[in-house]
């Protein structure tokens, strides 16, 4: 057990998120136990449960923090080519997915029906879609059409990335290229010919 030490509530919460994030990244969801998190953090289970009433609550907080960091890392530049920016954003997500394979699989498989986890995923997608719409112009397309295409594309990307994490049936470069190509293809197919 880690030596116990006094921390203020914000520091303790951050420490618990860090410990939990490492465990959820290293193990499947069902193999992570609150007792182990408490032990590694050097606190009692009772104190852990005061911060997070359940394993799902801890996982949701960890996933929310990760989503916030991913969103903060993705910026779009109106002067840069769209395909390059989308490729960079996909690479950032794949980096996170690879580093946190078990966490991503848990959020998208074990907890796929959980409303809190789904709300985190939906908010991340909505924020990224909004940023892209606000930054990049898509000549020949209405904003509503591009928004609908981006929403559908993000669902496709998430499903494909989760499948890739589980099987790794093709290369990471192919994964990125398929994701970018799908968006460019959808936008190209939906362009106004006039």
Secondary structure, 3 states (H helix, E strand, C coil): CCCCCCCCHHHHHHHHHHHHHHHHHHCCHHHCCHHHHHHHHCCCHHHHHHHCCCHHHHHHHHHHHHHHHHHHHCCCCCCCCHHHHHHHHHHHHHHHHHHCHHHHHHHHHHCCCCHHHHHHHHHHHHHHHHHHHHHCCCCCCCHHHHHHHHHHHHHHHHHHHHHHHHHCCCCHHHHHHHHHHHHHHHHHHCCCCC
